[in-house]
Amino acid sequence: MRAAASADRLERDVARLERRVRSRSESLARQFDRVLRVLEAWGYVNGWALTDWGELLARLYTEADLLVAEALREGVLDGLGPSDLAAVVSCFTYERRGPEGTHPTAPTRWPSREVATRWRRLEGLARQLNHNEDDAGLPETRPPDPGFVSYAHDWVSGVELAEVLEDDDEVTGGDFVRHVKQCIDLLRQLSELAPEEATAASARAAADAAYRGVISASSIAQ
């Protein structure tokens, strides 16, 4: 009788586990279908095959990969010098701390008119993507944040750290190093993936220019 009771209990446990696995598998399948619908709508997947832009997307490693790919496709990153490109790219990698991070706001100073123009285009792309994700029942991609554009632009332009952070209470030295390194990482990816050779060259130059001073010293120390 004890063995029979134990067998019944095990059967119930197995049945419960099977239901849990089935539920999770179905949830993953539904999630995959939603992602697939968004990728198809944006032209990154055709049936079960990746398009050329889908192949590029698959090689991007960043939280906002789809938005970065779309910015490349729409030419938002083309025709920019190294400093301006670094400023725009920082919008993908920078995230303001605290509650303000969910509602990015324009900086008090734009480093150039061109950066401000490209930000507005990027902001429009992000809104379109978020609408599509919301319609598909997917979590929305974190919106780009222009809060680091002036820092990235000044640093790549050759301005010294003390001057970049002068009278600034929002970004600490440690935060600055971390954000610049994240920006460099994405710039280096763009230097290999950007379809336009001029854009790739500008990304390469920006990454090289940013890798100096405290940034290179902190990398060596690690």
Order of alpha helices (4+ residues) and beta strands (2+ residues): alpha-beta-beta-alpha-alpha-alpha-alpha-alpha-alpha-alpha-alpha-alpha
